[in-house]
Amino acid sequence: MQNIFIKVDEKEYGPVTLDEFKTLVREGSVSKDDLVLCENSDEWMSAAQIEGLKRFFPTNGKNGGHQCKLYAVASGKGGVGKTVLTCSIGVAFSSMGSDVIIVDGDFGGANLHTCMGILEPEYTFFDFYSLQKDNLSQIVLDTPIENLRIISGACGTLGIANQKYFQKQRLIRELKRLPADAVFLDLGAGSTYNTIDFFLLADEKILVVTPEPTSIYEAFGFLKVCVMRELNRALKNFPEALEIVASDEINKPGKTCLTLGDLLQQVKKINEEAFNVFKNVLENFSPKLILNMVKNKEDLKEGRAIQAAVMELLSIHLEYLGYISYDHEVGVAVKNVKPFLLNNPKSQASKDLSALIRVNLLGKKGIKEILEKYRWRKQVENYAKEFPERADFLQDAPICSTNCFYWGDCEYEDGGKPCRVRHLEPRLKEAN
C-alpha cells in the first residue's frame, strides 16, 4: 500500500506512506479501530481489518500498540448497585494479579471515587476535557489497593455530560491505550446517548439488573435501544431498510408488536445485502447480565426469564453471568466508604461475586483454578486488612455543629462529632 487515507474522529487524513502510518500507530495517533480507505473495495474499514496493516497492531504487551480490555457496566435504571458492584469487581480482578483501572463514566453524577474512599479526587475528567491534562494517564489516581487505580468523573459539568459521537470514540481509544490489563467503565444509569454509545463501543458489555419489575422492564428497554441504535448506524446506506427499522410498531413504548426477527425477515425481502448487515449486528451484539440483590429462589428465575425474553423479542444472545445475593453487609460497606469485597470478604455477596467472576466471567475451572482460588482469597483478605478504615477518612472532616447551613434539615446531625455527609465536606469547610 502506497497511499493510505485515514479517518480519525470523523476527519479524513492522507495520503500517508506505509512508514508514516507505522509511525502514527507507534505514537498512538492511530488505533486498530480507526478507519482506512480500502483500495480494493473503495470502502472505509477498520485498520486492523486491512491485510497490509494488521501487523502494526500488537495483540498484547503494555507498550506501543497495546489495547487493554474495556468492560462497560451499565443498568437500565438507578439503584441497582451498579457502582458498588463495579468497585468490588475491580478489587477482585486486581487481587488476581491484573493491573486494573476503574473509570467513572457517569458524567452527570460521579460517585465511584467515594465508593473507594476517595473523598476529594486530585484530578477528574474535567482536567482532561478542559485540556489541563494532555491524556488520560495524567488523571489516573492511585487507590488504597496496590494495582487498582481510578479515573474520577466530574459531576455536574455540562460540556462533559453532552459529548459528540467523535468525542466518545476518542475517549474509548484513550481508555484502551491506558497502561492496564483491564479497564472497567461505570456508566450512568438509563438510556442516554452517552451511556448507550459507550456501552456499544466497549469490548465487554455488562448489564446489572435487580429482580424487580421496574428494573427488568428498564433493562429490556435499554438493550432494545442499544440494538436499535446499532442498527440505525449500520444500515445508514440502506434507506429502505432504515424505514422498516424506524417503524412505529417497533419503536413505540409499551408492548412490542413486532420482534427484531420480524423486521429482519422484512428487510430480507427488499435487500439481501441489508439483510446480512442486519443479521451481523444481531449476532455480534452479545451483552452479559448480572442479577443483583437476589433475596430468594424465586428471584433467581428472573435471570433466565430476561435471557429468554431478549432472545425471543430482540433476537440477541444475552449471556447470564450469575447473581449476587441481597446482603446487609453491602449496605454496611457503603457507609464505610469501602468495597464490600474488602469490608467483609466472607459475606455472601462477596462469595457470590467471587464465583461469578472466576467461573463465569473468566472461565476458571478445574483443580489448578481451585488452588488459585485459595491464594486469591488470601490476597483479598490481605487487601481488606490494609484498606483504611472509615475513621481515617473522617479525620479531617468538619465538626458537626449548629454553624452548618444544613443544621435543622439534616438527618445526620451529630453535634460535636465529624460530619458524616462526607460528600459535602469542601462546601461545609467554605461555609465554616
Legacy VTK file of the C-alpha trace (Angstrom):
# vtk DataFile Version 3.0
C-alpha trace
ASCII
DATASET POLYDATA
POINTS 432 float
0.000 0.000 0.000
1.489 3.333 -1.077
-1.204 5.947 -0.480
-3.129 5.408 2.742
-6.138 7.508 3.656
-7.195 7.529 7.330
-10.366 8.648 9.096
-9.916 9.589 12.774
-12.731 11.172 14.803
-14.714 11.592 11.567
-11.894 13.628 9.987
-10.000 12.358 6.945
-6.190 12.479 6.651
-3.790 11.466 3.915
-2.402 10.228 1.806
0.374 8.876 4.059
3.045 6.314 3.264
3.321 2.931 4.958
6.258 4.149 7.070
4.320 7.248 8.106
1.343 5.071 9.030
3.598 2.860 11.156
4.904 5.947 12.966
1.354 7.203 13.636
0.450 3.833 15.168
3.564 3.814 17.345
2.760 7.324 18.584
-0.790 6.309 19.428
-2.322 8.713 16.894
-3.990 5.857 15.008
-5.595 2.792 16.591
-6.741 -0.500 15.130
-10.346 0.754 15.284
-9.708 3.864 13.169
-10.888 3.683 9.576
-8.738 3.250 6.473
-9.929 3.521 2.885
-9.627 0.053 1.346
-8.094 0.199 -2.149
-9.898 -2.906 -3.416
-13.474 -2.117 -2.375
-13.230 1.678 -2.034
-14.886 1.360 1.412
-13.831 2.545 4.853
-12.724 -0.357 7.068
-11.068 -0.588 10.482
-7.272 -0.539 10.166
-6.920 -3.967 11.785
-9.043 -5.487 9.000
-6.698 -4.325 6.220
-4.347 -7.162 5.311
-1.277 -4.966 4.801
-1.791 -3.023 8.042
-2.907 -5.503 10.716
0.703 -6.433 11.564
1.221 -2.964 13.041
-1.256 -3.640 15.860
0.185 -5.983 18.539
-2.350 -8.093 20.405
-0.543 -7.993 23.742
2.077 -6.155 25.765
1.733 -2.840 27.595
3.692 -0.700 25.204
3.363 0.524 21.664
0.025 -0.603 20.244
-1.263 -2.127 23.474
-5.033 -2.324 23.775
-6.337 -3.201 27.230
-9.708 -4.895 27.570
-12.544 -2.452 28.197
-15.560 -3.555 30.244
-18.634 -1.312 30.334
-21.011 -1.734 33.301
-24.500 -0.289 32.805
-28.060 -0.512 34.130
-31.477 0.378 32.778
-32.292 2.320 35.959
-30.577 3.650 39.047
-30.477 1.986 42.446
-29.457 -1.492 41.273
-25.988 -1.408 42.890
-24.022 -0.944 39.669
-21.333 1.406 41.025
-20.850 -0.568 44.238
-20.540 -3.738 42.169
-18.016 -2.152 39.780
-15.700 -1.260 42.676
-15.660 -4.805 44.021
-15.202 -6.294 40.549
-12.157 -4.045 40.149
-10.813 -5.230 43.514
-11.413 -8.858 42.522
-9.550 -8.539 39.218
-6.637 -6.684 40.810
-6.325 -9.318 43.550
-5.870 -11.928 40.803
-2.761 -10.106 39.607
-4.245 -7.885 36.903
-3.479 -4.179 36.598
-6.919 -2.595 36.717
-8.307 0.906 36.259
-11.911 1.679 37.195
-13.408 4.697 35.458
-16.412 6.817 36.427
-18.394 7.233 33.220
-21.407 8.806 34.914
-20.731 12.382 33.845
-23.895 13.673 35.485
-23.475 12.091 38.917
-19.925 10.905 39.598
-19.542 8.898 42.816
-17.227 5.986 42.024
-14.363 7.643 43.898
-16.471 7.846 47.058
-17.046 4.079 46.998
-13.253 3.674 47.022
-12.848 6.007 49.987
-11.520 8.935 47.930
-13.461 11.997 49.043
-11.724 14.753 47.071
-10.004 13.380 43.934
-6.962 15.409 42.901
-7.850 15.109 39.205
-11.066 14.315 37.366
-12.325 14.073 33.790
-12.745 17.837 33.892
-8.951 18.255 33.835
-8.789 16.135 30.681
-11.681 17.766 28.819
-10.580 21.278 29.742
-7.140 20.422 28.284
-5.373 20.980 31.597
-4.030 17.449 31.151
-2.894 16.070 27.792
-4.037 12.474 28.189
-5.994 10.170 30.469
-2.862 8.672 32.030
-2.275 12.027 33.732
-5.587 11.915 35.612
-5.325 8.305 36.798
-5.254 8.208 40.605
-3.960 5.554 42.982
-6.342 3.772 45.363
-5.512 2.011 48.640
-5.220 -1.203 46.553
-1.754 -1.703 45.063
-2.637 -2.462 41.422
-6.083 -0.863 41.287
-6.342 2.741 40.066
-9.216 5.070 39.282
-10.275 7.892 36.975
-12.840 10.045 38.714
-15.794 11.671 36.995
-16.535 15.392 37.014
-20.047 15.702 38.398
-22.245 18.461 37.055
-20.095 19.661 34.135
-22.452 20.342 31.237
-19.933 20.119 28.384
-18.715 16.719 29.530
-22.223 15.349 30.028
-23.186 16.180 26.424
-20.468 14.797 24.172
-20.478 14.386 20.417
-20.017 10.924 18.972
-16.452 11.526 17.755
-15.543 12.680 21.292
-16.852 9.394 22.659
-14.820 7.453 20.110
-11.721 9.394 21.127
-12.349 8.673 24.804
-12.772 4.942 24.151
-9.491 4.860 22.217
-7.744 6.705 25.053
-9.156 4.271 27.603
-7.930 1.262 25.626
-4.428 2.738 25.483
-4.119 3.066 29.257
-1.285 1.002 30.804
-3.505 -1.673 32.327
-4.804 -5.170 31.687
-8.450 -4.258 32.181
-10.493 -1.062 32.408
-13.983 -1.048 33.951
-16.184 1.839 32.850
-19.006 2.525 35.309
-21.704 4.141 33.175
-24.608 6.332 34.204
-27.997 4.695 34.681
-30.653 4.874 31.993
-30.652 5.139 28.204
-28.920 8.440 27.469
-26.878 8.717 24.274
-23.660 8.796 26.306
-24.466 5.580 28.130
-25.694 3.758 25.020
-22.717 4.747 22.860
-20.082 3.932 25.476
-21.786 0.610 26.153
-21.742 -0.291 22.453
-18.102 0.758 21.984
-16.784 -1.434 24.839
-15.198 -4.871 24.377
-17.343 -6.486 27.075
-20.814 -5.215 27.899
-22.236 -5.980 31.369
-25.802 -5.087 32.353
-26.743 -5.072 36.051
-30.392 -5.828 36.911
-32.319 -6.479 40.117
-35.220 -8.974 40.275
-37.854 -6.224 40.371
-40.399 -5.418 37.631
-39.177 -1.839 37.141
-35.536 -2.896 36.806
-36.349 -5.765 34.462
-38.568 -3.573 32.275
-35.923 -0.841 32.027
-33.169 -3.380 31.352
-35.098 -4.784 28.397
-35.738 -1.262 27.127
-32.048 -0.441 27.492
-30.996 -3.418 25.363
-33.656 -2.605 22.789
-32.398 0.977 22.462
-28.813 -0.300 22.174
-29.528 -2.673 19.322
-31.761 -0.165 17.522
-29.024 2.488 17.700
-26.520 -0.007 16.326
-28.898 -0.956 13.510
-29.507 2.679 12.571
-25.781 3.251 12.308
-25.061 0.018 10.384
-27.923 0.479 7.895
-27.321 4.139 7.063
-26.582 3.238 3.417
-29.849 1.294 3.082
-32.706 3.845 3.349
-35.447 1.283 2.645
-34.194 -0.939 5.460
-33.899 2.062 7.779
-37.524 2.908 7.087
-38.536 -0.529 8.311
-36.364 -0.209 11.427
-37.918 3.199 12.148
-41.478 1.862 12.017
-43.835 2.858 14.847
-44.570 -0.762 15.694
-41.047 -1.447 16.906
-40.123 1.948 18.346
-43.178 2.951 20.337
-43.043 2.292 24.098
-45.075 -0.406 25.766
-45.911 -3.796 24.310
-43.667 -4.943 21.458
-45.870 -5.588 18.420
-43.018 -6.660 16.175
-39.868 -8.573 17.103
-36.490 -7.812 15.574
-36.732 -11.221 13.954
-39.846 -9.993 12.136
-38.006 -6.890 10.954
-35.076 -8.985 9.800
-37.350 -11.017 7.521
-38.957 -7.855 6.163
-35.541 -6.446 5.299
-34.561 -9.721 3.621
-37.461 -9.341 1.188
-36.250 -5.982 -0.090
-32.426 -6.156 0.100
-30.194 -9.190 0.661
-27.123 -7.075 1.485
-29.017 -5.060 4.096
-30.326 -8.342 5.493
-26.746 -9.588 6.032
-25.752 -6.314 7.728
-28.833 -6.505 9.975
-28.097 -10.133 10.838
-24.444 -9.394 11.671
-25.487 -6.652 14.106
-27.752 -9.083 15.980
-25.117 -11.817 16.039
-22.264 -9.561 17.158
-24.162 -7.761 19.919
-23.708 -10.137 22.872
-24.066 -8.356 26.245
-23.765 -10.057 29.628
-26.196 -9.979 32.561
-25.623 -9.888 36.330
-28.671 -10.283 38.578
-28.058 -8.288 41.768
-29.761 -8.202 45.198
-31.322 -11.673 44.906
-33.368 -12.497 48.008
-34.827 -15.959 47.323
-35.083 -18.847 44.850
-37.992 -17.216 43.046
-35.801 -14.206 42.271
-33.255 -16.488 40.618
-35.742 -17.356 37.885
-35.728 -13.754 36.670
-32.234 -14.064 35.222
-33.207 -16.867 32.839
-36.534 -15.186 32.109
-34.802 -11.980 30.953
-32.394 -14.024 28.867
-35.265 -15.865 27.133
-37.292 -12.695 26.521
-34.318 -10.889 24.973
-33.677 -13.795 22.615
-37.336 -14.125 21.627
-38.109 -10.437 21.110
-34.745 -8.903 20.197
-33.034 -11.954 18.636
-29.816 -11.319 20.587
-27.942 -13.623 22.930
-27.750 -12.266 26.483
-25.187 -14.248 28.475
-26.318 -14.787 32.071
-23.193 -14.495 34.225
-24.925 -15.232 37.524
-26.281 -13.496 40.600
-25.269 -11.637 43.763
-27.346 -12.255 46.870
-29.009 -9.431 48.755
-26.666 -8.865 51.683
-26.890 -6.422 54.597
-23.084 -6.305 54.596
-23.125 -4.428 51.285
-25.002 -1.545 52.902
-22.534 -1.537 55.778
-19.654 -1.353 53.284
-21.221 1.633 51.503
-21.496 3.535 54.786
-17.866 2.676 55.491
-16.875 4.006 52.021
-15.286 0.653 51.297
-15.827 -2.014 48.563
-17.996 -4.781 50.022
-15.481 -7.411 48.894
-12.998 -5.844 51.327
-15.394 -4.796 54.067
-16.294 -8.454 54.622
-14.597 -10.947 52.233
-16.589 -13.803 53.797
-20.035 -12.264 53.308
-22.498 -13.995 50.990
-22.324 -11.183 48.427
-18.517 -11.462 48.361
-18.693 -15.246 47.868
-21.225 -14.857 45.060
-19.098 -12.247 43.311
-16.011 -14.438 43.619
-17.749 -17.403 41.968
-19.340 -15.236 39.275
-16.041 -13.665 38.223
-13.774 -16.692 38.410
-16.093 -19.251 36.833
-18.459 -17.360 34.534
-16.600 -14.177 33.571
-13.055 -15.556 33.403
-13.879 -19.248 32.859
-11.504 -20.503 35.557
-12.361 -24.119 36.377
-10.551 -27.329 37.368
-8.061 -28.390 40.078
-5.450 -25.740 39.218
-8.013 -22.980 39.496
-9.254 -24.321 42.847
-5.736 -23.895 44.263
-5.580 -20.416 42.748
-8.888 -19.571 44.416
-7.416 -20.039 47.868
-4.427 -17.840 47.012
-6.783 -15.227 45.623
-8.956 -15.334 48.745
-5.873 -14.836 50.898
-4.886 -11.822 48.798
-8.353 -10.286 49.193
-8.111 -10.734 52.963
-4.710 -9.003 52.940
-6.167 -6.103 50.961
-9.022 -5.904 53.462
-6.588 -5.561 56.361
-4.589 -2.825 54.622
-7.571 -0.778 53.395
-8.042 2.395 55.525
-10.916 2.237 57.988
-13.796 4.716 57.997
-12.353 6.606 60.943
-9.295 7.503 58.869
-11.448 9.174 56.241
-13.179 11.318 58.847
-10.023 12.632 60.498
-10.081 15.929 58.621
-13.856 16.191 58.236
-15.561 19.341 59.609
-17.175 19.010 63.021
-20.954 18.822 63.020
-22.339 21.962 64.686
-25.162 24.486 64.623
-22.939 26.706 62.422
-23.526 24.384 59.478
-26.046 25.825 56.992
-27.729 22.381 56.815
-28.479 22.381 60.557
-32.117 21.635 61.285
-32.596 19.949 57.906
-30.062 17.117 58.056
-30.813 13.560 59.121
-27.145 13.062 60.070
-26.994 15.731 62.790
-24.491 14.619 65.425
-23.166 17.765 67.145
-19.523 17.752 68.161
-18.561 14.749 66.024
-17.058 14.560 62.479
-19.606 15.251 59.745
-20.966 12.071 58.183
-22.050 13.829 54.981
-18.529 13.499 53.590
-19.554 14.311 50.010
-20.263 17.909 51.092
-17.002 18.358 53.006
-15.464 21.040 50.700
-18.644 23.142 50.796
-19.001 22.752 54.559
-15.422 23.973 55.006
-16.200 27.040 52.939
-19.348 27.726 54.970
-17.461 27.488 58.237
LINES 1 433
432 0 1 2 3 4 5 6 7 8 9 10 11 12 13 14 15 16 17 18 19 20 21 22 23 24 25 26 27 28 29 30 31 32 33 34 35 36 37 38 39 40 41 42 43 44 45 46 47 48 49 50 51 52 53 54 55 56 57 58 59 60 61 62 63 64 65 66 67 68 69 70 71 72 73 74 75 76 77 78 79 80 81 82 83 84 85 86 87 88 89 90 91 92 93 94 95 96 97 98 99 100 101 102 103 104 105 106 107 108 109 110 111 112 113 114 115 116 117 118 119 120 121 122 123 124 125 126 127 128 129 130 131 132 133 134 135 136 137 138 139 140 141 142 143 144 145 146 147 148 149 150 151 152 153 154 155 156 157 158 159 160 161 162 163 164 165 166 167 168 169 170 171 172 173 174 175 176 177 178 179 180 181 182 183 184 185 186 187 188 189 190 191 192 193 194 195 196 197 198 199 200 201 202 203 204 205 206 207 208 209 210 211 212 213 214 215 216 217 218 219 220 221 222 223 224 225 226 227 228 229 230 231 232 233 234 235 236 237 238 239 240 241 242 243 244 245 246 247 248 249 250 251 252 253 254 255 256 257 258 259 260 261 262 263 264 265 266 267 268 269 270 271 272 273 274 275 276 277 278 279 280 281 282 283 284 285 286 287 288 289 290 291 292 293 294 295 296 297 298 299 300 301 302 303 304 305 306 307 308 309 310 311 312 313 314 315 316 317 318 319 320 321 322 323 324 325 326 327 328 329 330 331 332 333 334 335 336 337 338 339 340 341 342 343 344 345 346 347 348 349 350 351 352 353 354 355 356 357 358 359 360 361 362 363 364 365 366 367 368 369 370 371 372 373 374 375 376 377 378 379 380 381 382 383 384 385 386 387 388 389 390 391 392 393 394 395 396 397 398 399 400 401 402 403 404 405 406 407 408 409 410 411 412 413 414 415 416 417 418 419 420 421 422 423 424 425 426 427 428 429 430 431
